[in-house]
C-alpha cells in the first residue's frame, strides 16, 4: 500500500518561521517534522511514499531527494502556487497512487498511532482515524457509531486526526482544481460510506509556533527517560 504525505500548505499560522522555510522542514530536536513522519511510515511498512509540494517545495525535494537515505522511495506531486487544498491535492496525485487503496497522513501532525494496523484493513470509500477533541477543536468533526460508521451528528463527536485510508473512487467525480476534503467526506458520510476508529494515544497538530515548541519539549522528555 502506498502512502501520501500532505506537505503543500503555506503554513500561515507558523509565520514568521515559515517565511523562508516550508513547515514540513521546521525542526524538532534537530530533525525536520516530515522526517519524523517518513520514519514512522517506514517503521510500519509503508516504503512507497508520495509527497505533494507547493510553497517552497524545492527545499523539501532537495532535502529528501528520492528517499533512499531514509530507506523509502519518494515521488513528488507538484502543485501550482497556492496549492490545491487536501482533496484537490489527492486528486492531482492519484496517477502516482495507482488504483489501490492508499494511506494519507497530514504533514503537520505528530502521532503514535500504529499505522501498520491500517495496512490490510477492509473499508468502503474511506476510513478515518479519530482522536478525542483537543482544546483548540473542542466541537469535534464526526460522530463515531458503535458499528464504526461515521455520522456528521450524534452524541459524542471526535476530531479527525489527519490520518485516513482512501479508495481512488472517492475522488473520481471531482474535477481538477482546488477542493477541500471536508465537504467530500460529509457527502459520503451521509450515505454511510465512511468508517472510522478512535485513537486515544499521543496526537498533536503542529499548527503554531507554540505547539512546535511543545512538541520539541515532548520529544526531549522522551529522550531523557
Secondary structure, 3 states (H helix, E strand, C coil): CCEEEECCCCCHHHCCCCCCCCHHHCEECCEEHHHHHHHHHHHCCCCEEEEEECCCHHHHHHHHCCCHHHCCEEEEEECCCCCCHHHHHHHHHHHHHCCCCEEEEECCEEECCCHHHHCCCCCCCEEEEEECCCHHHCCCCEEECCCCEEECCCCCEEEEEEEEEECHHHHCCCCCCCCCHHHHHHHHHCCCCEEEEEECCCEEECCCHHHHHHHHHHHHHHHHC
